[in-house]
Amino acid sequence: MDQSKDIEVEITFLTPEEGGRRTPAFSGYRPQFYYDGIDCDAQHTYIGTEQVLPVQTVRAYLAFFAPHLHASRIHPGLEFLIREGSRTVARGRVLQILELEQSAERARSRSK
């Protein structure tokens, strides 16, 4: 997978009592990014740390597996969920769009 930095986000992991993870998440974590009724895979790269414990808030770069599906839909301020299957493990919001358009264009050109 491309190691692009499509978007920068802030994520707060839920406690285990809220249904969140019981173990840390590490950079390279690939859960579902859920917004507007859509689950999509995105790889996390945490900023300033390699792991995040339950209940912690972290800034991260996300790289989408299918960026061309999200380029015109994601915007700063968008709130989203992080899910493992149907279980919500974190909540977040988009801080800024970084390389999403470029990643989407590369994905479109590969599919031609």
Gaussian input, Z-matrix of N, CA and C with variables (Angstrom, degrees):
# hf/3-21g

backbone

0 1
 N
 C     1     B1
 C     2     B2     1     A1
 N     3     B3     2     A2     1     D1
 C     4     B4     3     A3     2     D2
 C     5     B5     4     A4     3     D3
 N     6     B6     5     A5     4     D4
 C     7     B7     6     A6     5     D5
 C     8     B8     7     A7     6     D6
 N     9     B9     8     A8     7     D7
 C    10    B10     9     A9     8     D8
 C    11    B11    10    A10     9     D9
 N    12    B12    11    A11    10    D10
 C    13    B13    12    A12    11    D11
 C    14    B14    13    A13    12    D12
 N    15    B15    14    A14    13    D13
 C    16    B16    15    A15    14    D14
 C    17    B17    16    A16    15    D15
 N    18    B18    17    A17    16    D16
 C    19    B19    18    A18    17    D17
 C    20    B20    19    A19    18    D18
 N    21    B21    20    A20    19    D19
 C    22    B22    21    A21    20    D20
 C    23    B23    22    A22    21    D21
 N    24    B24    23    A23    22    D22
 C    25    B25    24    A24    23    D23
 C    26    B26    25    A25    24    D24
 N    27    B27    26    A26    25    D25
 C    28    B28    27    A27    26    D26
 C    29    B29    28    A28    27    D27
 N    30    B30    29    A29    28    D28
 C    31    B31    30    A30    29    D29
 C    32    B32    31    A31    30    D30
 N    33    B33    32    A32    31    D31
 C    34    B34    33    A33    32    D32
 C    35    B35    34    A34    33    D33
 N    36    B36    35    A35    34    D34
 C    37    B37    36    A36    35    D35
 C    38    B38    37    A37    36    D36
 N    39    B39    38    A38    37    D37
 C    40    B40    39    A39    38    D38
 C    41    B41    40    A40    39    D39
 N    42    B42    41    A41    40    D40
 C    43    B43    42    A42    41    D41
 C    44    B44    43    A43    42    D42
 N    45    B45    44    A44    43    D43
 C    46    B46    45    A45    44    D44
 C    47    B47    46    A46    45    D45
 N    48    B48    47    A47    46    D46
 C    49    B49    48    A48    47    D47
 C    50    B50    49    A49    48    D48
 N    51    B51    50    A50    49    D49
 C    52    B52    51    A51    50    D50
 C    53    B53    52    A52    51    D51
 N    54    B54    53    A53    52    D52
 C    55    B55    54    A54    53    D53
 C    56    B56    55    A55    54    D54
 N    57    B57    56    A56    55    D55
 C    58    B58    57    A57    56    D56
 C    59    B59    58    A58    57    D57
 N    60    B60    59    A59    58    D58
 C    61    B61    60    A60    59    D59
 C    62    B62    61    A61    60    D60
 N    63    B63    62    A62    61    D61
 C    64    B64    63    A63    62    D62
 C    65    B65    64    A64    63    D63
 N    66    B66    65    A65    64    D64
 C    67    B67    66    A66    65    D65
 C    68    B68    67    A67    66    D66
 N    69    B69    68    A68    67    D67
 C    70    B70    69    A69    68    D68
 C    71    B71    70    A70    69    D69
 N    72    B72    71    A71    70    D70
 C    73    B73    72    A72    71    D71
 C    74    B74    73    A73    72    D72
 N    75    B75    74    A74    73    D73
 C    76    B76    75    A75    74    D74
 C    77    B77    76    A76    75    D75
 N    78    B78    77    A77    76    D76
 C    79    B79    78    A78    77    D77
 C    80    B80    79    A79    78    D78
 N    81    B81    80    A80    79    D79
 C    82    B82    81    A81    80    D80
 C    83    B83    82    A82    81    D81
 N    84    B84    83    A83    82    D82
 C    85    B85    84    A84    83    D83
 C    86    B86    85    A85    84    D84
 N    87    B87    86    A86    85    D85
 C    88    B88    87    A87    86    D86
 C    89    B89    88    A88    87    D87
 N    90    B90    89    A89    88    D88
 C    91    B91    90    A90    89    D89
 C    92    B92    91    A91    90    D90
 N    93    B93    92    A92    91    D91
 C    94    B94    93    A93    92    D92
 C    95    B95    94    A94    93    D93
 N    96    B96    95    A95    94    D94
 C    97    B97    96    A96    95    D95
 C    98    B98    97    A97    96    D96
 N    99    B99    98    A98    97    D97
 C   100   B100    99    A99    98    D98
 C   101   B101   100   A100    99    D99
 N   102   B102   101   A101   100   D100
 C   103   B103   102   A102   101   D101
 C   104   B104   103   A103   102   D102
 N   105   B105   104   A104   103   D103
 C   106   B106   105   A105   104   D104
 C   107   B107   106   A106   105   D105
 N   108   B108   107   A107   106   D106
 C   109   B109   108   A108   107   D107
 C   110   B110   109   A109   108   D108
 N   111   B111   110   A110   109   D109
 C   112   B112   111   A111   110   D110
 C   113   B113   112   A112   111   D111
 N   114   B114   113   A113   112   D112
 C   115   B115   114   A114   113   D113
 C   116   B116   115   A115   114   D114
 N   117   B117   116   A116   115   D115
 C   118   B118   117   A117   116   D116
 C   119   B119   118   A118   117   D117
 N   120   B120   119   A119   118   D118
 C   121   B121   120   A120   119   D119
 C   122   B122   121   A121   120   D120
 N   123   B123   122   A122   121   D121
 C   124   B124   123   A123   122   D122
 C   125   B125   124   A124   123   D123
 N   126   B126   125   A125   124   D124
 C   127   B127   126   A126   125   D125
 C   128   B128   127   A127   126   D126
 N   129   B129   128   A128   127   D127
 C   130   B130   129   A129   128   D128
 C   131   B131   130   A130   129   D129
 N   132   B132   131   A131   130   D130
 C   133   B133   132   A132   131   D131
 C   134   B134   133   A133   132   D132
 N   135   B135   134   A134   133   D133
 C   136   B136   135   A135   134   D134
 C   137   B137   136   A136   135   D135
 N   138   B138   137   A137   136   D136
 C   139   B139   138   A138   137   D137
 C   140   B140   139   A139   138   D138
 N   141   B141   140   A140   139   D139
 C   142   B142   141   A141   140   D140
 C   143   B143   142   A142   141   D141
 N   144   B144   143   A143   142   D142
 C   145   B145   144   A144   143   D143
 C   146   B146   145   A145   144   D144
 N   147   B147   146   A146   145   D145
 C   148   B148   147   A147   146   D146
 C   149   B149   148   A148   147   D147
 N   150   B150   149   A149   148   D148
 C   151   B151   150   A150   149   D149
 C   152   B152   151   A151   150   D150
 N   153   B153   152   A152   151   D151
 C   154   B154   153   A153   152   D152
 C   155   B155   154   A154   153   D153
 N   156   B156   155   A155   154   D154
 C   157   B157   156   A156   155   D155
 C   158   B158   157   A157   156   D156
 N   159   B159   158   A158   157   D157
 C   160   B160   159   A159   158   D158
 C   161   B161   160   A160   159   D159
 N   162   B162   161   A161   160   D160
 C   163   B163   162   A162   161   D161
 C   164   B164   163   A163   162   D162
 N   165   B165   164   A164   163   D163
 C   166   B166   165   A165   164   D164
 C   167   B167   166   A166   165   D165
 N   168   B168   167   A167   166   D166
 C   169   B169   168   A168   167   D167
 C   170   B170   169   A169   168   D168
 N   171   B171   170   A170   169   D169
 C   172   B172   171   A171   170   D170
 C   173   B173   172   A172   171   D171
 N   174   B174   173   A173   172   D172
 C   175   B175   174   A174   173   D173
 C   176   B176   175   A175   174   D174
 N   177   B177   176   A176   175   D175
 C   178   B178   177   A177   176   D176
 C   179   B179   178   A178   177   D177
 N   180   B180   179   A179   178   D178
 C   181   B181   180   A180   179   D179
 C   182   B182   181   A181   180   D180
 N   183   B183   182   A182   181   D181
 C   184   B184   183   A183   182   D182
 C   185   B185   184   A184   183   D183
 N   186   B186   185   A185   184   D184
 C   187   B187   186   A186   185   D185
 C   188   B188   187   A187   186   D186
 N   189   B189   188   A188   187   D187
 C   190   B190   189   A189   188   D188
 C   191   B191   190   A190   189   D189
 N   192   B192   191   A191   190   D190
 C   193   B193   192   A192   191   D191
 C   194   B194   193   A193   192   D192
 N   195   B195   194   A194   193   D193
 C   196   B196   195   A195   194   D194
 C   197   B197   196   A196   195   D195
 N   198   B198   197   A197   196   D196
 C   199   B199   198   A198   197   D197
 C   200   B200   199   A199   198   D198
 N   201   B201   200   A200   199   D199
 C   202   B202   201   A201   200   D200
 C   203   B203   202   A202   201   D201
 N   204   B204   203   A203   202   D202
 C   205   B205   204   A204   203   D203
 C   206   B206   205   A205   204   D204
 N   207   B207   206   A206   205   D205
 C   208   B208   207   A207   206   D206
 C   209   B209   208   A208   207   D207
 N   210   B210   209   A209   208   D208
 C   211   B211   210   A210   209   D209
 C   212   B212   211   A211   210   D210
 N   213   B213   212   A212   211   D211
 C   214   B214   213   A213   212   D212
 C   215   B215   214   A214   213   D213
 N   216   B216   215   A215   214   D214
 C   217   B217   216   A216   215   D215
 C   218   B218   217   A217   216   D216
 N   219   B219   218   A218   217   D217
 C   220   B220   219   A219   218   D218
 C   221   B221   220   A220   219   D219
 N   222   B222   221   A221   220   D220
 C   223   B223   222   A222   221   D221
 C   224   B224   223   A223   222   D222
 N   225   B225   224   A224   223   D223
 C   226   B226   225   A225   224   D224
 C   227   B227   226   A226   225   D225
 N   228   B228   227   A227   226   D226
 C   229   B229   228   A228   227   D227
 C   230   B230   229   A229   228   D228
 N   231   B231   230   A230   229   D229
 C   232   B232   231   A231   230   D230
 C   233   B233   232   A232   231   D231
 N   234   B234   233   A233   232   D232
 C   235   B235   234   A234   233   D233
 C   236   B236   235   A235   234   D234
 N   237   B237   236   A236   235   D235
 C   238   B238   237   A237   236   D236
 C   239   B239   238   A238   237   D237
 N   240   B240   239   A239   238   D238
 C   241   B241   240   A240   239   D239
 C   242   B242   241   A241   240   D240
 N   243   B243   242   A242   241   D241
 C   244   B244   243   A243   242   D242
 C   245   B245   244   A244   243   D243
 N   246   B246   245   A245   244   D244
 C   247   B247   246   A246   245   D245
 C   248   B248   247   A247   246   D246
 N   249   B249   248   A248   247   D247
 C   250   B250   249   A249   248   D248
 C   251   B251   250   A250   249   D249
 N   252   B252   251   A251   250   D250
 C   253   B253   252   A252   251   D251
 C   254   B254   253   A253   252   D252
 N   255   B255   254   A254   253   D253
 C   256   B256   255   A255   254   D254
 C   257   B257   256   A256   255   D255
 N   258   B258   257   A257   256   D256
 C   259   B259   258   A258   257   D257
 C   260   B260   259   A259   258   D258
 N   261   B261   260   A260   259   D259
 C   262   B262   261   A261   260   D260
 C   263   B263   262   A262   261   D261
 N   264   B264   263   A263   262   D262
 C   265   B265   264   A264   263   D263
 C   266   B266   265   A265   264   D264
 N   267   B267   266   A266   265   D265
 C   268   B268   267   A267   266   D266
 C   269   B269   268   A268   267   D267
 N   270   B270   269   A269   268   D268
 C   271   B271   270   A270   269   D269
 C   272   B272   271   A271   270   D270
 N   273   B273   272   A272   271   D271
 C   274   B274   273   A273   272   D272
 C   275   B275   274   A274   273   D273
 N   276   B276   275   A275   274   D274
 C   277   B277   276   A276   275   D275
 C   278   B278   277   A277   276   D276
 N   279   B279   278   A278   277   D277
 C   280   B280   279   A279   278   D278
 C   281   B281   280   A280   279   D279
 N   282   B282   281   A281   280   D280
 C   283   B283   282   A282   281   D281
 C   284   B284   283   A283   282   D282
 N   285   B285   284   A284   283   D283
 C   286   B286   285   A285   284   D284
 C   287   B287   286   A286   285   D285
 N   288   B288   287   A287   286   D286
 C   289   B289   288   A288   287   D287
 C   290   B290   289   A289   288   D288
 N   291   B291   290   A290   289   D289
 C   292   B292   291   A291   290   D290
 C   293   B293   292   A292   291   D291
 N   294   B294   293   A293   292   D292
 C   295   B295   294   A294   293   D293
 C   296   B296   295   A295   294   D294
 N   297   B297   296   A296   295   D295
 C   298   B298   297   A297   296   D296
 C   299   B299   298   A298   297   D297
 N   300   B300   299   A299   298   D298
 C   301   B301   300   A300   299   D299
 C   302   B302   301   A301   300   D300
 N   303   B303   302   A302   301   D301
 C   304   B304   303   A303   302   D302
 C   305   B305   304   A304   303   D303
 N   306   B306   305   A305   304   D304
 C   307   B307   306   A306   305   D305
 C   308   B308   307   A307   306   D306
 N   309   B309   308   A308   307   D307
 C   310   B310   309   A309   308   D308
 C   311   B311   310   A310   309   D309
 N   312   B312   311   A311   310   D310
 C   313   B313   312   A312   311   D311
 C   314   B314   313   A313   312   D312
 N   315   B315   314   A314   313   D313
 C   316   B316   315   A315   314   D314
 C   317   B317   316   A316   315   D315
 N   318   B318   317   A317   316   D316
 C   319   B319   318   A318   317   D317
 C   320   B320   319   A319   318   D318
 N   321   B321   320   A320   319   D319
 C   322   B322   321   A321   320   D320
 C   323   B323   322   A322   321   D321
 N   324   B324   323   A323   322   D322
 C   325   B325   324   A324   323   D323
 C   326   B326   325   A325   324   D324
 N   327   B327   326   A326   325   D325
 C   328   B328   327   A327   326   D326
 C   329   B329   328   A328   327   D327
 N   330   B330   329   A329   328   D328
 C   331   B331   330   A330   329   D329
 C   332   B332   331   A331   330   D330
 N   333   B333   332   A332   331   D331
 C   334   B334   333   A333   332   D332
 C   335   B335   334   A334   333   D333

   B1=1.4603
   B2=1.5153
   B3=1.2940
   B4=1.4530
   B5=1.5307
   B6=1.3057
   B7=1.4687
   B8=1.5257
   B9=1.3047
   B10=1.4584
   B11=1.5279
   B12=1.2924
   B13=1.4667
   B14=1.5222
   B15=1.3307
   B16=1.4655
   B17=1.5203
   B18=1.3304
   B19=1.4582
   B20=1.5276
   B21=1.3284
   B22=1.4632
   B23=1.5189
   B24=1.3261
   B25=1.4575
   B26=1.5155
   B27=1.3227
   B28=1.4572
   B29=1.5220
   B30=1.3400
   B31=1.4556
   B32=1.5237
   B33=1.3238
   B34=1.4607
   B35=1.5192
   B36=1.3280
   B37=1.4625
   B38=1.5241
   B39=1.3281
   B40=1.4612
   B41=1.5273
   B42=1.3101
   B43=1.4627
   B44=1.5312
   B45=1.3237
   B46=1.4691
   B47=1.5336
   B48=1.3195
   B49=1.4695
   B50=1.5356
   B51=1.3182
   B52=1.4712
   B53=1.5336
   B54=1.3217
   B55=1.4619
   B56=1.5116
   B57=1.3350
   B58=1.4584
   B59=1.5169
   B60=1.3053
   B61=1.4670
   B62=1.5270
   B63=1.3105
   B64=1.4699
   B65=1.5245
   B66=1.3139
   B67=1.4608
   B68=1.5227
   B69=1.3272
   B70=1.4616
   B71=1.5229
   B72=1.3136
   B73=1.4620
   B74=1.5266
   B75=1.3131
   B76=1.4575
   B77=1.5187
   B78=1.3349
   B79=1.4610
   B80=1.5185
   B81=1.3193
   B82=1.4505
   B83=1.5255
   B84=1.3464
   B85=1.4762
   B86=1.5173
   B87=1.3431
   B88=1.4577
   B89=1.5260
   B90=1.3265
   B91=1.4719
   B92=1.5283
   B93=1.3141
   B94=1.4627
   B95=1.5386
   B96=1.3119
   B97=1.4580
   B98=1.5254
   B99=1.3352
   B100=1.4612
   B101=1.5211
   B102=1.3166
   B103=1.4685
   B104=1.5251
   B105=1.3075
   B106=1.4763
   B107=1.5269
   B108=1.3346
   B109=1.4524
   B110=1.5190
   B111=1.3292
   B112=1.4703
   B113=1.5202
   B114=1.3204
   B115=1.4621
   B116=1.5256
   B117=1.3196
   B118=1.4565
   B119=1.5240
   B120=1.3021
   B121=1.4565
   B122=1.5195
   B123=1.3392
   B124=1.4569
   B125=1.5215
   B126=1.3096
   B127=1.4613
   B128=1.5226
   B129=1.3381
   B130=1.4659
   B131=1.5240
   B132=1.3243
   B133=1.4585
   B134=1.5204
   B135=1.3197
   B136=1.4590
   B137=1.5228
   B138=1.3129
   B139=1.4637
   B140=1.5218
   B141=1.3270
   B142=1.4562
   B143=1.5146
   B144=1.3341
   B145=1.4653
   B146=1.5192
   B147=1.3007
   B148=1.4668
   B149=1.5180
   B150=1.3465
   B151=1.4602
   B152=1.5166
   B153=1.3294
   B154=1.4571
   B155=1.5309
   B156=1.3068
   B157=1.4634
   B158=1.5238
   B159=1.3422
   B160=1.4661
   B161=1.5329
   B162=1.3126
   B163=1.4654
   B164=1.5338
   B165=1.3251
   B166=1.4626
   B167=1.5228
   B168=1.3312
   B169=1.4586
   B170=1.5182
   B171=1.3209
   B172=1.4607
   B173=1.5217
   B174=1.3212
   B175=1.4697
   B176=1.5171
   B177=1.3277
   B178=1.4610
   B179=1.5228
   B180=1.3207
   B181=1.4618
   B182=1.5150
   B183=1.3265
   B184=1.4643
   B185=1.5174
   B186=1.3194
   B187=1.4660
   B188=1.5255
   B189=1.3249
   B190=1.4596
   B191=1.5185
   B192=1.3387
   B193=1.4542
   B194=1.5291
   B195=1.3187
   B196=1.4703
   B197=1.5347
   B198=1.3348
   B199=1.4716
   B200=1.5205
   B201=1.3309
   B202=1.4626
   B203=1.5330
   B204=1.3259
   B205=1.4645
   B206=1.5300
   B207=1.3229
   B208=1.4662
   B209=1.5272
   B210=1.3241
   B211=1.4657
   B212=1.5239
   B213=1.2914
   B214=1.4697
   B215=1.5264
   B216=1.3287
   B217=1.4576
   B218=1.5258
   B219=1.3265
   B220=1.4635
   B221=1.5244
   B222=1.3251
   B223=1.4603
   B224=1.5274
   B225=1.3415
   B226=1.4726
   B227=1.5295
   B228=1.3264
   B229=1.4550
   B230=1.5245
   B231=1.3346
   B232=1.4628
   B233=1.5254
   B234=1.3226
   B235=1.4595
   B236=1.5205
   B237=1.3270
   B238=1.4548
   B239=1.5216
   B240=1.3274
   B241=1.4594
   B242=1.5202
   B243=1.3141
   B244=1.4522
   B245=1.5179
   B246=1.3442
   B247=1.4593
   B248=1.5202
   B249=1.3077
   B250=1.4589
   B251=1.5159
   B252=1.3132
   B253=1.4657
   B254=1.5187
   B255=1.3258
   B256=1.4672
   B257=1.5310
   B258=1.3346
   B259=1.4739
   B260=1.5271
   B261=1.3212
   B262=1.4708
   B263=1.5163
   B264=1.3426
   B265=1.4634
   B266=1.5274
   B267=1.3474
   B268=1.4645
   B269=1.5253
   B270=1.3242
   B271=1.4716
   B272=1.5227
   B273=1.3168
   B274=1.4529
   B275=1.5047
   B276=1.3213
   B277=1.4670
   B278=1.5167
   B279=1.3052
   B280=1.4590
   B281=1.5260
   B282=1.3347
   B283=1.4651
   B284=1.5236
   B285=1.3349
   B286=1.4583
   B287=1.5241
   B288=1.3295
   B289=1.4632
   B290=1.5258
   B291=1.3213
   B292=1.4613
   B293=1.5291
   B294=1.3252
   B295=1.4642
   B296=1.5235
   B297=1.3109
   B298=1.4660
   B299=1.5273
   B300=1.3009
   B301=1.4708
   B302=1.5247
   B303=1.3322
   B304=1.4641
   B305=1.5268
   B306=1.3434
   B307=1.4652
   B308=1.5251
   B309=1.3188
   B310=1.4645
   B311=1.5258
   B312=1.3031
   B313=1.4744
   B314=1.5259
   B315=1.3326
   B316=1.4708
   B317=1.5329
   B318=1.3359
   B319=1.4671
   B320=1.5201
   B321=1.3263
   B322=1.4613
   B323=1.5336
   B324=1.3226
   B325=1.4659
   B326=1.5334
   B327=1.3388
   B328=1.4743
   B329=1.5274
   B330=1.3375
   B331=1.4618
   B332=1.5257
   B333=1.3127
   B334=1.4964
   B335=1.5071
   A1=110.63
   A2=115.27
   A3=123.92
   A4=109.71
   A5=118.04
   A6=121.40
   A7=110.94
   A8=117.73
   A9=121.23
   A10=110.52
   A11=114.04
   A12=121.77
   A13=105.37
   A14=115.21
   A15=119.63
   A16=112.11
   A17=116.63
   A18=120.51
   A19=109.48
   A20=115.24
   A21=121.21
   A22=106.99
   A23=115.46
   A24=121.24
   A25=110.64
   A26=115.25
   A27=122.57
   A28=106.12
   A29=116.60
   A30=122.24
   A31=109.00
   A32=116.56
   A33=122.05
   A34=107.87
   A35=115.04
   A36=120.68
   A37=109.76
   A38=115.44
   A39=121.47
   A40=110.18
   A41=115.38
   A42=120.32
   A43=108.58
   A44=117.68
   A45=119.18
   A46=111.92
   A47=117.38
   A48=121.01
   A49=112.06
   A50=116.46
   A51=121.20
   A52=111.44
   A53=116.94
   A54=121.09
   A55=113.59
   A56=116.94
   A57=121.38
   A58=113.26
   A59=114.44
   A60=121.52
   A61=111.17
   A62=115.45
   A63=121.38
   A64=110.55
   A65=116.75
   A66=122.40
   A67=109.54
   A68=118.07
   A69=120.06
   A70=112.00
   A71=115.58
   A72=122.65
   A73=106.12
   A74=117.01
   A75=122.15
   A76=110.00
   A77=116.84
   A78=120.16
   A79=107.91
   A80=116.32
   A81=122.35
   A82=112.11
   A83=116.86
   A84=124.08
   A85=108.39
   A86=117.33
   A87=122.03
   A88=112.52
   A89=118.21
   A90=120.41
   A91=109.92
   A92=115.71
   A93=120.83
   A94=109.80
   A95=114.02
   A96=124.42
   A97=103.75
   A98=117.55
   A99=121.41
   A100=110.59
   A101=115.96
   A102=122.10
   A103=108.45
   A104=116.63
   A105=122.52
   A106=113.16
   A107=117.68
   A108=120.70
   A109=114.72
   A110=117.11
   A111=122.18
   A112=110.04
   A113=116.26
   A114=122.69
   A115=107.01
   A116=117.37
   A117=120.04
   A118=109.08
   A119=115.91
   A120=120.59
   A121=110.64
   A122=114.94
   A123=121.14
   A124=108.63
   A125=115.56
   A126=120.30
   A127=109.53
   A128=116.19
   A129=123.02
   A130=110.95
   A131=115.64
   A132=122.53
   A133=105.61
   A134=116.82
   A135=120.67
   A136=110.47
   A137=115.39
   A138=122.25
   A139=108.47
   A140=116.24
   A141=121.01
   A142=115.41
   A143=117.99
   A144=121.26
   A145=108.61
   A146=115.78
   A147=120.49
   A148=112.21
   A149=117.16
   A150=119.47
   A151=110.99
   A152=114.42
   A153=121.89
   A154=107.65
   A155=115.81
   A156=121.44
   A157=110.63
   A158=116.94
   A159=118.70
   A160=109.60
   A161=117.30
   A162=128.18
   A163=113.17
   A164=119.51
   A165=120.79
   A166=111.19
   A167=114.18
   A168=122.26
   A169=107.33
   A170=115.80
   A171=120.97
   A172=109.45
   A173=115.18
   A174=120.19
   A175=107.26
   A176=115.65
   A177=119.93
   A178=110.53
   A179=114.10
   A180=121.63
   A181=106.36
   A182=116.28
   A183=120.85
   A184=108.90
   A185=115.16
   A186=122.39
   A187=106.87
   A188=116.89
   A189=122.16
   A190=111.23
   A191=116.01
   A192=121.44
   A193=110.67
   A194=118.03
   A195=122.83
   A196=108.22
   A197=117.75
   A198=120.37
   A199=114.24
   A200=117.95
   A201=120.27
   A202=112.63
   A203=117.66
   A204=120.41
   A205=112.90
   A206=117.03
   A207=120.82
   A208=114.55
   A209=118.02
   A210=121.80
   A211=113.38
   A212=119.12
   A213=120.28
   A214=112.81
   A215=117.54
   A216=120.71
   A217=114.15
   A218=116.97
   A219=121.08
   A220=109.36
   A221=116.34
   A222=121.47
   A223=109.58
   A224=116.88
   A225=119.22
   A226=110.25
   A227=114.93
   A228=120.94
   A229=113.58
   A230=117.35
   A231=120.79
   A232=110.03
   A233=116.23
   A234=120.73
   A235=108.47
   A236=116.06
   A237=121.55
   A238=109.95
   A239=114.93
   A240=121.98
   A241=108.31
   A242=116.19
   A243=122.38
   A244=105.41
   A245=115.67
   A246=119.56
   A247=111.25
   A248=114.39
   A249=123.06
   A250=104.32
   A251=115.73
   A252=119.85
   A253=107.96
   A254=117.30
   A255=119.90
   A256=112.38
   A257=117.02
   A258=121.36
   A259=110.42
   A260=116.49
   A261=121.58
   A262=109.02
   A263=116.45
   A264=121.23
   A265=112.55
   A266=116.99
   A267=120.24
   A268=109.53
   A269=114.52
   A270=122.65
   A271=107.37
   A272=115.67
   A273=117.18
   A274=113.06
   A275=113.45
   A276=119.87
   A277=108.84
   A278=115.14
   A279=122.03
   A280=108.39
   A281=116.00
   A282=121.28
   A283=110.96
   A284=116.42
   A285=119.11
   A286=111.07
   A287=113.98
   A288=121.91
   A289=105.90
   A290=116.55
   A291=120.77
   A292=110.01
   A293=117.93
   A294=122.45
   A295=113.20
   A296=117.51
   A297=120.68
   A298=112.32
   A299=117.99
   A300=120.60
   A301=111.36
   A302=117.03
   A303=120.54
   A304=110.95
   A305=117.12
   A306=121.29
   A307=110.38
   A308=116.32
   A309=120.75
   A310=110.21
   A311=117.07
   A312=120.55
   A313=110.66
   A314=117.66
   A315=120.60
   A316=110.10
   A317=116.89
   A318=120.75
   A319=110.45
   A320=117.36
   A321=120.59
   A322=110.80
   A323=116.52
   A324=119.10
   A325=111.66
   A326=118.18
   A327=121.34
   A328=111.58
   A329=116.63
   A330=119.33
   A331=112.42
   A332=117.66
   A333=120.52
   A334=111.45
   D1=147.30
   D2=176.12
   D3=-62.71
   D4=136.72
   D5=179.07
   D6=-95.17
   D7=38.29
   D8=179.68
   D9=-68.33
   D10=163.55
   D11=174.37
   D12=-113.25
   D13=83.80
   D14=-175.28
   D15=-67.14
   D16=-46.85
   D17=-179.55
   D18=-141.91
   D19=157.66
   D20=171.51
   D21=-109.50
   D22=134.85
   D23=-174.84
   D24=-134.89
   D25=165.16
   D26=168.50
   D27=-117.00
   D28=128.53
   D29=-176.01
   D30=-124.88
   D31=134.69
   D32=172.51
   D33=-116.05
   D34=118.67
   D35=179.74
   D36=-79.28
   D37=139.04
   D38=179.07
   D39=-75.96
   D40=159.70
   D41=175.02
   D42=-76.31
   D43=160.25
   D44=175.25
   D45=-57.76
   D46=-34.35
   D47=179.17
   D48=-66.01
   D49=-26.09
   D50=177.41
   D51=-88.53
   D52=1.85
   D53=-179.02
   D54=100.70
   D55=2.37
   D56=-179.03
   D57=-75.95
   D58=-175.99
   D59=-179.84
   D60=-67.97
   D61=152.99
   D62=173.92
   D63=-99.24
   D64=-14.31
   D65=-178.02
   D66=-119.72
   D67=161.49
   D68=179.68
   D69=-65.74
   D70=156.96
   D71=169.41
   D72=-103.55
   D73=142.87
   D74=-177.54
   D75=-116.24
   D76=153.88
   D77=171.97
   D78=-50.89
   D79=137.54
   D80=-174.41
   D81=101.22
   D82=-11.30
   D83=176.47
   D84=-54.36
   D85=137.80
   D86=-175.49
   D87=-129.95
   D88=63.26
   D89=177.45
   D90=-82.75
   D91=-172.64
   D92=176.40
   D93=-91.35
   D94=138.42
   D95=173.90
   D96=-97.90
   D97=117.48
   D98=-172.73
   D99=-115.49
   D100=123.54
   D101=175.49
   D102=-154.67
   D103=152.11
   D104=177.38
   D105=46.05
   D106=36.85
   D107=178.14
   D108=77.92
   D109=9.68
   D110=-176.91
   D111=-115.34
   D112=130.05
   D113=170.62
   D114=-101.21
   D115=128.45
   D116=176.97
   D117=-140.29
   D118=148.61
   D119=-179.15
   D120=-80.83
   D121=137.43
   D122=177.40
   D123=-146.88
   D124=136.41
   D125=178.23
   D126=-90.91
   D127=134.75
   D128=-178.78
   D129=-95.56
   D130=138.16
   D131=167.19
   D132=-126.59
   D133=112.19
   D134=-176.07
   D135=-79.40
   D136=141.18
   D137=-176.66
   D138=-91.97
   D139=120.54
   D140=175.59
   D141=83.72
   D142=0.60
   D143=179.09
   D144=-157.77
   D145=158.52
   D146=176.68
   D147=-99.08
   D148=-18.42
   D149=-179.15
   D150=-138.92
   D151=153.54
   D152=179.04
   D153=-129.60
   D154=128.69
   D155=179.03
   D156=-86.73
   D157=157.14
   D158=173.58
   D159=-52.98
   D160=141.11
   D161=179.51
   D162=82.96
   D163=-11.60
   D164=179.96
   D165=-79.03
   D166=154.50
   D167=173.13
   D168=-110.07
   D169=137.99
   D170=-176.63
   D171=-143.43
   D172=151.33
   D173=168.50
   D174=-93.94
   D175=145.03
   D176=-176.36
   D177=-149.08
   D178=156.49
   D179=167.88
   D180=-98.98
   D181=136.64
   D182=175.78
   D183=-115.67
   D184=139.34
   D185=174.90
   D186=-119.34
   D187=121.17
   D188=-178.12
   D189=-82.72
   D190=145.73
   D191=176.72
   D192=-76.02
   D193=-25.09
   D194=177.85
   D195=-133.82
   D196=69.02
   D197=-173.46
   D198=-61.01
   D199=-29.78
   D200=-178.85
   D201=-63.41
   D202=-19.09
   D203=177.82
   D204=-80.70
   D205=-11.25
   D206=-172.57
   D207=-120.93
   D208=-10.00
   D209=-170.81
   D210=-54.35
   D211=-41.56
   D212=-177.13
   D213=-95.78
   D214=0.57
   D215=-173.77
   D216=-105.81
   D217=-26.35
   D218=-175.03
   D219=-96.34
   D220=138.67
   D221=-177.66
   D222=-146.80
   D223=158.19
   D224=176.59
   D225=-57.02
   D226=138.55
   D227=-179.30
   D228=94.75
   D229=-15.49
   D230=178.92
   D231=-60.10
   D232=128.66
   D233=176.66
   D234=-94.58
   D235=144.29
   D236=-175.98
   D237=-146.41
   D238=170.40
   D239=174.85
   D240=-116.12
   D241=152.70
   D242=169.68
   D243=-107.90
   D244=126.50
   D245=-174.94
   D246=-128.29
   D247=149.77
   D248=169.36
   D249=-115.55
   D250=100.06
   D251=-170.72
   D252=66.58
   D253=-127.43
   D254=-179.83
   D255=-93.55
   D256=-0.42
   D257=-176.72
   D258=-91.69
   D259=123.51
   D260=176.57
   D261=-80.09
   D262=125.31
   D263=-178.52
   D264=-114.07
   D265=-12.45
   D266=-179.46
   D267=-161.87
   D268=163.35
   D269=175.62
   D270=-127.83
   D271=151.95
   D272=179.51
   D273=-159.06
   D274=-179.21
   D275=174.65
   D276=-145.93
   D277=149.71
   D278=-179.87
   D279=-77.66
   D280=128.02
   D281=177.11
   D282=-90.73
   D283=-46.20
   D284=178.97
   D285=-158.73
   D286=155.13
   D287=175.38
   D288=-90.96
   D289=129.97
   D290=-178.32
   D291=-110.37
   D292=-86.53
   D293=-174.44
   D294=-108.25
   D295=19.94
   D296=-174.23
   D297=-60.64
   D298=-45.12
   D299=-178.85
   D300=-63.39
   D301=-42.88
   D302=179.21
   D303=-65.13
   D304=-41.76
   D305=177.81
   D306=-63.29
   D307=-40.56
   D308=179.51
   D309=-63.87
   D310=-42.31
   D311=179.91
   D312=-64.53
   D313=-41.42
   D314=176.98
   D315=-61.69
   D316=-42.23
   D317=-179.68
   D318=-65.00
   D319=-40.55
   D320=178.98
   D321=-64.22
   D322=-42.66
   D323=-177.75
   D324=-69.40
   D325=-30.18
   D326=176.83
   D327=-70.00
   D328=-29.15
   D329=-175.64
   D330=-85.93
   D331=-2.35
   D332=179.55
   D333=-81.76

